[in-house]
């Protein structure tokens, strides 16, 4: 029984580490995409100056 609990504990620890890495990468990519979106969505107002 102890061996089974040990294996389950190892699986849970690996799953927790994988989840932490996933959320860290997701947070980094969301931050990176937010900066890219700001630059892509920027529209200059030079069209108003032509009139």
Backbone torsions as a table, in degrees:
resi	resn	phi	psi	omega
1	UNK	NA	-39.3	-179.9
2	UNK	-62.8	-37.2	-178.9
3	UNK	-65.4	-40.2	178.9
4	UNK	-64.4	-41.9	178.8
5	UNK	-65.5	-36.1	178.2
6	UNK	-64.3	-43.8	179.2
7	UNK	-64.3	-43.9	178.1
8	UNK	-62.4	-40.6	178.1
9	UNK	-62.7	-40.4	178.4
10	UNK	-65.4	-42.8	179.0
11	UNK	-62.1	-42.6	178.8
12	UNK	-64.3	-39.9	179.5
13	UNK	-65.5	-42.0	178.4
14	UNK	-65.2	-41.8	178.4
15	UNK	-63.5	-39.4	177.8
16	UNK	-64.9	-41.7	178.4
17	UNK	-65.8	-41.1	178.8
18	UNK	-63.8	-40.2	178.5
19	UNK	-65.0	-40.1	179.1
20	UNK	-64.0	-43.2	178.4
21	UNK	-64.4	-42.9	179.4
22	UNK	-58.6	-48.9	-177.9
23	UNK	-67.7	-34.3	177.5
24	UNK	-65.7	-44.4	179.2
25	UNK	-66.3	-41.7	179.3
26	UNK	-61.2	-43.1	179.7
27	UNK	-63.9	-42.2	179.3
28	UNK	-64.1	-45.4	-178.5
29	UNK	-68.4	-37.9	177.2
30	UNK	-62.7	-41.0	178.8
31	UNK	-65.8	-42.3	180.0
32	UNK	-65.6	-41.6	179.6
33	UNK	-69.2	-31.7	178.8
34	UNK	-65.3	-39.7	177.8
35	UNK	-67.3	-41.1	179.7
36	UNK	-65.9	-39.0	179.9
37	UNK	-64.9	-36.9	179.4
38	UNK	-62.6	-41.3	-179.4
39	UNK	-71.1	-37.2	-179.1
40	UNK	-71.5	-34.2	-175.1
41	UNK	-88.2	0.6	-179.3
42	UNK	-75.6	129.3	178.1
43	UNK	-123.3	124.2	179.4
44	UNK	-75.8	161.8	-175.5
45	UNK	-104.3	27.5	-178.0
46	UNK	-69.5	-21.6	-179.5
47	UNK	-65.9	-28.5	179.5
48	UNK	-73.6	-28.1	-177.3
49	UNK	-77.5	-20.0	-178.0
50	UNK	-73.4	-29.5	-173.9
51	UNK	-73.2	NA	NA
